[in-house]
Amino acid sequence: MGKDRIFLSKAIEIASNGINVGGGPFGAIIVKDNKIISEACNRVVLNNDPTAHAEILAIRQASLVLKSHELNDCTLYTSCEPCPMCLGAIYWSGIKKVVYSCDRADAEEAGFSDKLIYDDIMLDPSKRKISFIRISDSGGKEVFRKWDKLENKIRY
């Protein structure tokens, strides 16, 4: 069994164990240099936190372990294809490889549908299901001007 399969099996085991403690059916691990540096199961209901997805929690933990927001030398193994929120976090973290088992169709069959988000995110903000109101003359651009003047910017 290849390393990807071994690490993916661990993520699936974490997902299964998470169900036993009241979490959702999702698990994730992050690996660097063939070593697990973080692992998490879904804790949305347990933490009363809609962002407590397994992938997000694993990314947060890995960032703490590595003392960096850049995880570009890491691989994420997850029991299911990441949702749009987690996908965004993966891109922001710099993770270059994701290995997963189930896909969004499997998740939808189990009652977890991300279709609305995938469809809505492609729309102009004025056409989304959630009301987005932009007030462009509110001073927000001044913050970007301050940022542009910094000599030693942190890369995000």
N, C-alpha and C positions, 0 to 999 in steps of 0.2 A: 504494500500500500504506500503510495507516494506521500510526501510531506503535506501537500495540499489536502489530501484526503484525511490524513491523521488530524491536522488542525481543524478541518471542517467538522469532523466527527466530534471533536471537543466542543465546538460552538453549538452543535446540535444537542449534545449532552447537557450543556448549560441551559439551553432552551427548555429541555425536558424537566430538568431539576427546578427551573424557575416556575414552572406550572405548579409544582408541588408546594411552593411557598406563597402562591397567590399572584405570581407574575403572569404576564402574557407569554405566548408560545414563541418567544424570540430569544436568541442568544448570540453573543459575539465575543471574539477574542482579537487581540492585536498582537502580531508577532514581529519581532525585529531580530535579525541574525539567528533565525531558527529557535528563538526563545519567546515564550508567551510573556508579554509585559503587562497585559491587562485582560480582564474578562468581565463580562456583565450579562445579566439577563434583563429582560424588559421589566421595569418597575413603575410603569405609568400609574396604575391603580394603587400600588403599595405606597408610593411617594406622593400621591395626589399631584402629579406633575406630568402634563401632556408631552413634555420633551424628554422624559426618562426612558427613551427607547434604548435597547441593548447597545446599538452602535454608538449612540451619543455618549452613553455612560462609559463605554470602553474607550472612546476617544478622549474623554475628560480624564480618565484614570491614566491612560498612556501619556498624556501631556504632563500630568503631575510627575509620573515616574521619570520621564525623560527631561523634565524641567524645560520644556519647549512646546510651542504651539505648532511646530513643524514636524510632521510625522512622515516625511517623504521617503524614509528608508524602511517603512513599515508596511505590512500586509494586514488587511482586515478580513477575517473569516466570520461569516454570519450565516445563521440558519435560513435566512430568507433575503431575497433581493431588497436592498435598502429603499425605504420610502423617500419621497422628495426632500423632507427635512433632513434625514440622515445623509442622503446623497449630497446635499449642500454642505453639510459638515465635513464629509469626506473630501470634497474638493477644497474647502477652506483649510483643512489640515494638511493637505499635500500628499495624502496616501495615494500611491500609484497603482495598487493592485487590490482588488476585492474578489474574494472567492465565496460563492453562496450556493445554497442547496435549492430551496423552493423559490419560485418567482412570484411576481405580483398576481398572476392568475390563481396560483395556489392559495395565496393569502386571501384573495377575494372570495374564493370558495369557502374559506374558514370564517368569513365575516369581516375581514379587514380590507376595505376597499380604498385604494389611493387614487382611483380613477378620476374622481372629482378634482383632486389637487393637480394631477398630471394634466388634465384638460384645462383647468382654470389658469394655471401658471403661464400658459402660452398666450393668454388673452391680454389685450390692452387693459391696464388697471381699471379703466372706466366700464369695462364689460364683465368684470368678475362678479361672482356670487356675493362676495363680501364687499361692502362699500369702501372704496379707497378714495380719499379726498386729498388732493395736493394743494397746499398753500405755499406757493413758490416765493413769495416776498416776505417770508417770516424770519429771515436771518440765518437760515441753515447754511447758506453758501459761505458765510463768514468763517464757519468752523473749517471748511475745506481750504479756505485761503490761509488760515493759521497753519494747517497741516502742510500746505505747500511750502511755507516759509521755513519749516524745520530742516535742519542740516542732516541729522542722523535719524531718519525715519525708520520705524520698525516695519519689517516686511510682513504683510498679512496675506 
